[in-house]
Amino acid sequence: MKIATKLAAGTALALLTMTAAAQAKTLRLNHNNPEDHPVHLSMQKMADEVEEATGGDLKIRIYANGQLGTQRESTEQVQNCSLDMARSNAAELEAFVPSYAVFNLPYMFASEDHFNQVIAGDIGKQILDSGIENGIRGLAYYTEGARSFYTNKAINSPADLEGMKIRVQPSPSAVRMVELLGGNPTPIGWGELYSALQQGVVDGAENNPTALTTARHGEVAKHFSLDEHTLIPSVVFISNCAWDGLSAEEQEALATAAHNSMLSHTEAWKLASDAAIEEAQAEMGVEIHEVDKAPFIEAVQPMYQEAEEANPELAGLIEQIRASAQ
């Protein structure tokens, strides 16, 4: 009798465990950075907070280094609900959600503090929500700092870019910016950029300081010129199918964890960016150049009129962001 009771209890416990496991959800999140990148670490922090807040009922499994596809491929997969979550940057998201193009306009923000204020406030939330109808529900931004040119020679003015082949992301705004600055924009996949720089397929690229170290680009591009033309964030987003499949409590836990990780990431990024510059100088021999930004700012001004004429919605966002700086 006692044996039968123990067996029954064991069976019941096993059934409860199986039921709990069946109820637990695991969301797959793809991105193209290595696991030691600050953005990956911030997403892991989000995942840890979600799991804790839901008692293990909701988990996020993060796939680094583009294991499930490129940024564009994973964005398309999120749109058609074959992937739960992804992280891309606003440059590539511009092709899917027009509002993100505002981040790709050079010198859009008065300072990094102004940028951080925008992404954490109502304007940032408005842009995140603008992708819902396109199947891309934004959850949070992760700053990746200011982007500058790194090349095989110092870039002190737009004249120095004349005729140079500069790798850009597949973004119309990035292409136009480099054209206006006198360079030849050359879209190349991120994974191919190191060899392209090494072999002279391109003369340079533009990105934040961590590209010099985490991607080792400082080994093949020895000049980093701080023109700081854009502040383009990464964006973490979820498919409408995955979001709708969560309970209200799980949705709240995910939204809260994403927002918290965004806020903590801002400080972590500053430390990582400063450390990257120090490492690039000390260990890779990269020269850092301060530049006068005025000629760069003047050269790209036509982009604002072009953007406003092409997209009235963008014109409104530009006005809101400029007003928020004041």
SVG drawing of the C-alpha trace seen along z (x, -y; Angstrom):
<svg xmlns="http://www.w3.org/2000/svg" viewBox="-3 -76 54 78">
<polyline fill="none" stroke="black" stroke-width="0.4" points="0.0,0.0 2.8,-2.3 4.6,-1.5 1.5,-2.2 1.1,-5.6 4.7,-6.5 4.4,-5.6 1.2,-7.6 2.9,-10.6 5.9,-10.2 3.7,-10.0 1.8,-13.2 5.0,-15.1 6.3,-14.0 3.1,-15.1 3.3,-18.5 6.9,-18.9 6.0,-18.0 3.0,-20.4 5.2,-23.3 7.8,-22.6 5.1,-22.5 3.7,-25.9 7.2,-27.5 8.0,-29.5 11.4,-30.1 11.8,-33.0 14.6,-32.8 16.6,-36.1 19.1,-36.4 21.8,-39.1 25.2,-39.4 27.5,-40.5 29.9,-38.3 29.0,-37.1 31.5,-39.6 29.9,-42.6 28.2,-45.1 24.9,-44.7 24.9,-40.9 25.6,-41.4 22.7,-43.8 20.3,-41.4 21.5,-38.7 20.7,-40.9 17.2,-41.4 16.8,-37.6 17.9,-37.0 15.4,-39.6 12.5,-38.1 13.2,-34.6 13.4,-35.7 10.3,-37.9 8.2,-35.1 9.5,-32.3 11.0,-30.6 7.8,-30.6 9.4,-32.8 12.9,-32.5 14.9,-34.1 17.6,-32.1 20.1,-34.4 21.9,-33.3 25.0,-35.4 27.2,-35.9 24.2,-35.7 23.7,-32.0 20.1,-32.3 20.8,-34.7 21.9,-38.2 20.2,-41.3 18.0,-41.6 17.2,-37.9 16.3,-37.8 14.2,-41.0 12.2,-39.3 11.9,-36.1 10.4,-38.2 8.0,-39.8 6.7,-36.5 6.7,-35.0 9.3,-32.3 11.6,-33.9 10.5,-35.3 13.0,-38.2 15.9,-39.9 18.3,-42.7 19.2,-44.9 20.2,-48.5 18.2,-51.5 20.2,-51.7 18.9,-48.4 15.5,-48.8 14.9,-51.9 14.0,-49.6 11.2,-48.0 10.0,-50.8 10.5,-54.3 10.5,-56.1 13.9,-54.6 15.4,-56.7 15.5,-59.6 18.4,-58.0 20.3,-57.7 20.4,-61.5 23.9,-62.9 24.1,-65.2 20.5,-64.7 21.2,-65.0 22.7,-67.9 24.8,-65.5 24.9,-62.0 22.9,-63.1 20.2,-64.5 20.2,-61.2 19.8,-59.2 17.0,-61.4 15.1,-60.8 15.4,-57.0 14.3,-56.7 11.3,-59.1 8.1,-59.4 9.7,-60.1 11.7,-56.9 8.6,-54.9 6.6,-56.4 9.2,-55.1 9.4,-51.6 5.6,-51.3 5.5,-52.5 6.7,-49.1 3.9,-47.1 1.8,-47.3 4.8,-46.0 5.2,-43.0 8.1,-44.5 7.3,-45.5 10.2,-47.4 11.1,-46.8 14.2,-48.8 17.2,-50.7 20.8,-50.0 23.1,-52.9 26.2,-52.0 27.6,-55.5 28.7,-57.9 29.9,-56.5 33.0,-57.9 35.3,-57.1 38.2,-54.7 40.4,-54.4 43.9,-53.9 44.6,-57.7 43.4,-60.5 40.1,-62.1 40.2,-65.7 37.7,-67.1 35.2,-66.0 37.9,-66.7 39.9,-63.8 37.1,-61.4 37.1,-62.4 37.2,-59.2 37.6,-56.8 35.6,-53.6 33.8,-53.6 31.9,-50.6 28.4,-51.5 25.5,-49.5 22.7,-48.7 20.9,-51.9 19.8,-54.7 20.7,-57.3 24.2,-55.9 24.8,-55.8 23.6,-59.4 25.7,-60.7 28.9,-59.3 28.0,-60.6 27.5,-64.1 30.9,-63.9 32.7,-63.0 33.3,-59.3 32.2,-56.3 29.7,-54.3 30.2,-50.6 27.7,-48.3 29.4,-45.2 28.3,-42.6 29.6,-43.0 31.2,-39.6 33.1,-40.4 34.4,-43.8 37.7,-42.7 39.0,-41.0 37.7,-43.8 39.7,-46.3 42.7,-44.0 42.7,-43.4 41.9,-47.0 38.4,-46.2 37.4,-49.3 39.6,-52.1 37.7,-52.5 34.4,-52.2 32.4,-54.0 31.3,-52.7 31.8,-53.2 35.1,-52.6 34.3,-49.0 34.5,-47.9 38.2,-48.5 38.5,-45.9 35.7,-43.4 35.8,-43.0 39.6,-43.6 39.3,-46.2 42.0,-48.3 44.4,-45.7 43.7,-46.7 42.6,-50.4 45.0,-52.6 43.2,-55.9 40.0,-56.7 38.7,-60.2 36.2,-61.5 33.8,-63.3 30.9,-61.5 28.4,-61.8 25.6,-59.6 24.2,-58.0 22.5,-54.9 21.1,-52.6 20.5,-48.9 16.9,-47.9 15.5,-44.8 12.2,-43.8 9.6,-40.9 7.2,-39.4 3.5,-40.2 2.9,-36.4 5.3,-35.9 4.0,-39.0 0.4,-38.0 1.3,-34.5 2.4,-35.9 0.1,-36.5 -0.4,-40.1 2.0,-39.4 4.6,-38.1 4.3,-41.0 4.8,-43.4 7.8,-41.5 9.4,-41.5 8.7,-45.2 10.0,-46.2 13.2,-44.0 13.9,-45.4 13.5,-49.0 15.7,-48.4 18.4,-46.8 18.3,-49.8 19.0,-52.2 21.8,-50.2 23.3,-49.6 23.9,-53.4 26.5,-53.5 28.0,-50.2 28.5,-51.4 30.4,-54.5 32.9,-52.4 33.2,-49.9 33.7,-52.7 36.4,-54.4 38.2,-51.1 38.1,-50.3 39.8,-53.6 42.5,-52.9 43.0,-49.4 43.1,-50.4 45.7,-53.0 47.9,-51.0 47.7,-47.5 46.9,-48.1 48.7,-51.3 45.5,-53.1 45.8,-56.9 42.8,-58.8 42.1,-62.2 40.0,-65.0 38.3,-66.9 36.4,-70.1 32.8,-68.9 31.5,-72.1 32.5,-71.2 30.9,-67.7 27.7,-69.2 27.4,-71.6 28.0,-69.0 25.2,-66.8 22.5,-69.4 20.7,-68.5 19.7,-65.2 17.2,-67.0 15.2,-68.6 15.3,-65.4 14.1,-63.4 11.3,-65.8 10.1,-66.0 10.1,-62.2 8.4,-61.4 6.1,-63.9 6.1,-61.6 9.9,-61.9 9.5,-65.7 7.4,-65.6 9.9,-63.5 12.8,-65.7 10.9,-68.7 10.1,-66.9 13.7,-65.8 15.1,-69.3 12.5,-70.8 13.5,-68.4 17.1,-69.6 15.9,-73.1"/>
</svg>
